[in-house]
Amino acid sequence: MLAWVDRAIPQPKGAGYRYAVVKLQRQTTVAEITLFELGPTRSGRVQWTLLEAGLDYESIGNDVEIIGSAELRKVHPLGKLPAAIIDGKPLFESAAIVSAIADLVPEKNLIAKPGSWSRYLHYQWVSFALSEMEAFVQSNEINSIDFILPEDQRVPEIIAQNSMLYRKGAAVLDDVLGKARYLVDDRFSVTDIFVGYTVNWGYAEGLLDDCRNLQAYLGRLFERDCCTLERH
Ligand SMILES: N[C@@H](CCC(=O)N[C@@H](CS)C(=O)NCC(=O)O)C(=O)O
């Protein structure tokens, strides 16, 4: 990546000043990034963030065999996706990974500045999406398809309650996004990449019928060139 740096250049005797400050352009590699990913899983949040950031990365996986593998467990103790290695350091949980990547490229304005109130709003909406919405659609999925749990361990009776609770969270977001186009400072950020995935998941489960603002929000997200959300 190209970056501009200030350099103090010593000046010859008689120039009237000892140093001249000049801007030099140099090549920098922001970070070495490896991503364990698989198509439409939550690793799509990280892939989208990397595309918006314009960062290269090494992709590992993209095959269902990667889930639970010994290689993945070295990075994610539960063997789940996504997981990343950034400059040799392992990191899991999609919220943590997209935030870390956005912080690597502050000039792209993909996340509110650390310590700012807007940054706390990022944490607020990510936490809200995870605990008040995503947990319920995830539980619906676990209890209805055989990808994770065998049939005798599923509790399909929970699906109606999960759906009711997801809709409550979605109604809150629908209200907020009726007054703003995006969640933080009304400009696109990784908060929208993160929450957009949760909203799209609810759409796929038919839970957004009453949420016209969320449907329009998804439409705005789909318009972005780098969007990795699945169309349902
Ligand atoms: N909260 C985690 C969820 C991780 C997760 O459950 N990933 C799924 C794919 S979307 C997975 O790997 N499931 C396999 C399993 O549960 O064994 C995150 O956001 O990264």
The ligand as a Gaussian input file, in Angstrom:
#p B3LYP/6-31G(d) Opt

LIG

0 1
 N      -20.299000     -15.790000      16.937000
 C      -19.478000     -16.437000      15.937000
 C      -20.280000     -17.542000      15.256000
 C      -19.373000     -18.585000      14.669000
 C      -20.198000     -19.695000      14.019000
 O      -21.100000     -20.285000      14.646000
 N      -19.841000     -20.008000      12.770000
 C      -20.514000     -21.055000      12.042000
 C      -20.503000     -20.724000      10.563000
 S      -21.456000     -19.262000      10.226000
 C      -19.787000     -22.360000      12.253000
 O      -18.590000     -22.422000      12.082000
 N      -20.557000     -23.406000      12.615000
 C      -20.029000     -24.720000      12.780000
 C      -20.399000     -25.305000      14.121000
 O      -21.194000     -24.719000      14.870000
 O      -19.862000     -26.357000      14.419000
 C      -18.974000     -15.383000      14.931000
 O      -19.717000     -14.425000      14.678000
 O      -17.857000     -15.519000      14.426000

